[in-house]
Amino acid sequence: MARSHPYNFAHVLLPQLAWRRPGSVRRELSDPYLARELLLYVWEKAAENLPAKEKVPPAGLRLSWHEVAGRAAALLHLPPPQATMEAHFSALVYEETDEPAATEAEEIRPRYFTLEATLGLSGPAGTPTVVGEWAGEVHRHLLPGPAGGQPSTLEGFLKALAAVLGPLPDTHAPVMRVVRS
């Protein structure tokens, strides 16, 4: 069973915050200093009502930005999981738009993905994982993920996200020419 502290961070607080204030959170995550402060603040909030023995230090908690299938992705590196449903990584994937939103409520919410530890035997190749997505209150497992705890885990997660996201839609309208004979 997942430890409450890392579960609350990756599956509850972070996606709720990113969806409630998508533009503000993206701007904060884009600044290295503000990103670190925000992540540590949310990490502490995730343990706010837990007994001291259930709190987990934020060892390894950090952020990196990547391009995934033509989209900007804020990838969170999380403390190593020790139980099923704890995440190795989570990702906020932002769709670009040409039109600015008039209000924060109209901003496009990022998609939120996790690479979670699953049941299974850990071996030299790593631990079993699954790629999951949160959409509001709904959490679903999309596909098996790369072996966890390996140097290739990050790259494998990014490849899995690219497969889930697919190519960007073509936003250019086809041009029609009328030719008179």
Secondary structure, 3 states (H helix, E strand, C coil): CCCHHHHHHHHHHHHHHHHHCHHHHHHHHHCHHHHHHHHHHHHHHHCCCCCHHHCCCCCCCEEEEEEECCEEEEEEECCCCCCCCCEEEEEEEECCCCCCCCCHHHCCCCEEEEEEECCCCCECCEECEEEEEEECCEEEEEEECCCECCCCHHHHHHHHHHHHHCCCCCCCCCCCCCCCC
